[in-house]
Amino acid sequence: MTSLRKLGSSDLEVFPLSLGGNVFGWTSDEAQSFAVLDAYVAAGGNFVDTADAYSAWVPGNKGGESETVIGKWLAARGNRSDVVIATKVGAHPDFKGLSAHTIKSAAEESLRRLGTDYIDLYYTHFDDPSVPVEEIISALDDMVTAGKVRAIAASNLTPERLQESLDFSDREGLARYAALQPHYNLVSRDTYEGRLQEVASRSGLAAVPYYALAAGFLTGKYRPGTEVDSARAEGAGKHLQTERGVRVLKALDEVAQAHGAEVATVALAWLASRPTVAAPIASARTVEQLPALVAVADLELTDAELSKLTKASA
């Protein structure tokens, strides 16, 4: 059985691959979503990531579709206590920003859609520099004190605002960020490595990187002369135009071949081995896409292989 990883200073223990819920209610309908969630849990997974804004960008959607699908699945399976649910506040069209009122109102809506009375991990989705960190942290602490949130986390904020938030929590004895969700992968390292990672490391935060597979590029399905039918094909394909992208693919191919593993599994294994990283996030639109993701739990790369990938991605 795969050992779970402790999530920073929280009491949450999570599978080393967080299942991204951004596709639920978007490119994956309810039946497909249920099948993917079932297969993920059957493989030992317990960490599902969503946001109240998913998937407001789709014509006809309002936001909250992903949470609604997950809520229906939790109710149908009766497994709420077995799954760590992470969701986010701040980007829903009706609840933008991080004022105390917005945080608390949005949380109630997330709880309703998820059909639960608590959120395991509650992220601020994007920073709101117009709101003092004191107001944000105090509002999040109120949610924790009320038992509606187990642990808090942050995404998309500067090292300075992160440190300021942690300092305020420590000074006032309030709930403290336990995790950070940065943009981080083999072809995007400077979006986390450096000062942000230093703050996380120094403060004992766990990193749960998004875009772990660079919108699909690190699955290896994007090759010169190949067309991919995906909503994210344009963004992923651009990495083929860079020297680093080509180098990384070559290194991934070599390591994957040595292990008889999928390219995506190797890319996730590199990320999962990085300092502070607890569980990369990756989404599966279909059950067939899932095995390569959950296989990260059982793939151990050698120091030489990790070094090869790190060098290729520099």
C-alpha angles and dihedrals in degrees: 000000000000113000114238122233124233112242106230114281094339126100090240118118117197143188111253092249120058113207110231114226097194091105095053109106090009119062091353117059124214096272092047091046092052090050092050092047091048092050092047093053091044088056091055098267121146107162118089121180124203141142137218089242095059112140108358091126092070115094108254094020124109101194125268095072093120093049090049092053092047091047092053090048093050090050093047094048098037090219104122095130092052096057130070106219118199120188136164142228133207108054105065110118091238095041108041122164133015108274113144091250092051094048093051096042093047092048091056090053092048090050090050094050093045090048092227138111096224141040115215098208122015118193131194096231099206127004118255106209090188090070121068114241087237091066094044096048093043091053092048090047089054089056091051093046090051090054093242094113127037100194137000132224142172139227135187101014136126124261088245095055091043092053091045090053093049092047091052092049091050094045095049099034092240132143110298131210108263097182143025128210109209132172100253137151143126093287096038111048103138090063087076113006113089126034097358092052090045092056091047093048095045092048099044096247121157117228119224102185123210124206083037090160096037094248090309100314092112092056087077094235092115109082134154109285094012123121118208123201100222138124087233099044096113094053094044096044094058090075089069087068093062129080090227092053091053092046092049093050091051093050092045091051092052095048093043091052092051090056100034085238135138118263090238091055091054093048090052092045090055090050094046089054095055121108113276094006113131102169132353116221120235131163131217121204091191136025089247091065094053106075093065089054101047090043087078087081091067103034116099116187121204121244088251092053093048089049091050091053093045091051093047091052096048 
